[in-house]
Amino acid sequence: MKTHTKLTQVYLFLILGLLTRTVFGMTEITINIRDHLFFPREVTVPANQKVKLYFINHDPTPEEIDSFSLNREKVIFQNSSGSIYIGPLKPGDYPFFGEFHPNSAVGKVIVKPDNGINDVN
């Protein structure tokens, strides 16, 4: 019985280690929302990798992040933050917008084929 418990602990430790490495190895990009605009407006991410887009809404009103090409939609409440996970994606441009302010809150994820790119324009 003790051997079974120790084996279970070892497996749990290995699984937890793999999950932690995956989380810490993920590209994360912060996008601020101020005056119904995204800062930066365009971000560049590596192809074929999962990426975390972290939105911080500094406005006193909520904004809904929407993207048909990324197949994502999320409300970021006023003076709050939230994340959207995207990818892995093929190279190309993936626009997103704020559904509550579609004329001003517009942005784009640019996916480049080179690994390790994390430029913020």
N, C-alpha and C positions, 0 to 999 in steps of 0.2 A: 504494500500500500504506500509506503514512503517513497519508493522508486517512482511510482505513478505520479505522486504529488510533485516530486522534484522535476520529472520530465515535463509535466504541465507548466510548472513555473519557468522552465527553460524555454519552452515553446512560446509562452506569453511574452517573455523578455525579448525573444527574437522578433516576434511579430510587432511588438511595441517599438523596437528599435528601427525596423523597416518603415513603419508609419511615420515615426519622428523624422527620419532622414528625408522621406518624401516631402513632408510639410516644410522642413527647413530648406530644402533644395529648390523649392518652387519660386519662380520669378514673381515678385509682387510690385505693383505700380500704384502709386497714390495719385488720385485725381480729385482736385478740390472743386467745389461748386460755390461760386460767389457771384452775386448779382445775376443769377440765372445763366451763368456761363461756366464752361469747363476749363480748368487750368491744370495741366496743359490740355490744349484742344486735341492734339494728336499724340499718340504714344506708339512706340515701336517695340514689338515683342518678337521672340524667336519662334520659328515654325516648329510644328510637331512637338510642342511642349504645353503642358497645362500652366495657366497663368492666373494669378489673382489680381483683379482690379479692385482697389480699395477706394471707395468714394467717401469724401468728407463734405457734408453739406453745411456751409457756414451761413446759409440764408435762413430767414425767419419763416420760410414756407417750405413744404415738402417738394421733392422732385421725383418723378418716376423715370428711371433709366430704362430705355427701350431700344432694342436692336433686332431688326428682322433677320439680318445676315448672321448675327451671333446667336439668335434664338434665345434671347435673354430679356427679362423684364423684372425690375425691382424698384420698389419705392424706398427712397432715402428720406426719412423724416427730417423736419427742420432741426438745425443745430445738432445733427446726429451723423452717424456713419454706417456704412454697410459694404459688403463685399459681393462681387460677382466672379465666379470662376469660369474661365473660357478655355477652349482648346482641348486637345491639341488641334491646331489649325494649319491649313495649307497657306503658303504665301499669298498675299493679296491685301486688299483694303476692306475693312469691316466697319461701316459707319454706325454710330449710336446717337441718340438724342434724348432730351428731356421732354417727356410727353406733355408736361404741364406748361412748358415754354419752348415749343419746337422751333420757333424762329431764332432764338438766341442760344439755347443750350444744345449745341451740336458738337460732335466729336468724332474721332476715327481711331481705330486700332489698325496699325500697319504691321503686317506680319512679314518678316524678312526670312529668307532661307538660311542665313547664317545662325549658328548656335551661339548662345550667350549674349545676344544683343539685348540691351535694356536701355535704349536711348529714350530720353524724354525731350520732345521738341517744344 
